[in-house]
Amino acid sequence: MNSIKPLIAVLKSKLTVPVFTDVIPETQVLPAVAVTNISNASNRVLEGSKVSNVYVYRVTAAADTTVSLESVLEELENLDNTSNNDFQRIFAQLVLREPRQPQEPVSRAFYDITLYPR
């Protein structure tokens, strides 16, 4: 199963910000998110066979204000422990929220989304 397309569809339906794969274009007005695959069902097997299909994606959220970033993080948190026709479970977890210095124009946070396909 290629889980990126169904995940993008879920994110576009649940988030109020633009969704991109891999990177947010430099010219994009913020806030926005980018999704990258960081693990899939065929890796991390040292011995034997994998018994479940699990895909992990990293969502990078970027915003020009802290309030905007918090809004995106709340929307991502609402995905946790949900399901749909493509996924029997969606697990969402905040990994890191980068501290923002006063001179930095962008706030960023990283969310991992683990998908359990049907």
Buried (B, 14 or more C-beta within 10 A) or exposed (E): BEBBEBBBEBBEEBBEBBBBEEEBEEEBEBBBBBBBBEBBBEEEEEEEEEEEBBBBBBBBBBBEEEEBBBBBBEBBEEBBEEEBEBBEBBBBEBEEBEEBEEEEEBBBBBBBBBBBBE
